[in-house]
């Protein structure tokens, strides 16, 4: 089978302030570490947080794990993204469904890369900070597995 050369990945959650910014941050740190040349971005299916920084707990958990996402700004996914990005990766079933409704032909589910297709839960609705640690660890494993599996090395 012919592997499509992956040059860009877009991570998508609901508001682009919790999960997808973490995925973007982890992916950018990982490709830098692996010396890969990829465009990595994140977006949300909803419009509520456009222009906002990631939520405080996402910034905090990322920083505790050596990843800086504090300069990211939320944006909404656009139809052009489906042409401009090689991989569109949703973080839960609702995100996948929303992406398909917007016209994305074959979004990937992040949890398929390490957690048997589980959804990455939205920590925004968790009580306290513990959920953010769990979500960070889940995203960390899945993002690295996704890149290791999908991106060709020279």
C-alpha angles and dihedrals in degrees: 000000000000115000114221109232107246115215101157140031129191118197114205133194132154106278103006092233104096121020108017094049088054090050091049092049094048092046093050091049092047096049089048090051090048093043093236125155107226137140109231125186139152135215142171131237089223129067101216099101104035109153095012126124118245115280117279095251093050090052089047097048091045092050091049086057095047097259122122114208097153095110096053119111124206119246135176121248113255131203089245088063089071089061097036099050125061093208127032110193122193121199099215142011093266091054090048091050092048091049091052090048088054090054103265104149103204116007115180123228113232093215089062087075100069110342105064093258095307119159118252100239119233106250090195088083096045123106109247133338103302093084090059091058091051093046092047091052093047092049091045093056095043097045092051092046091048093052093043091051102039106033120079117226122217 
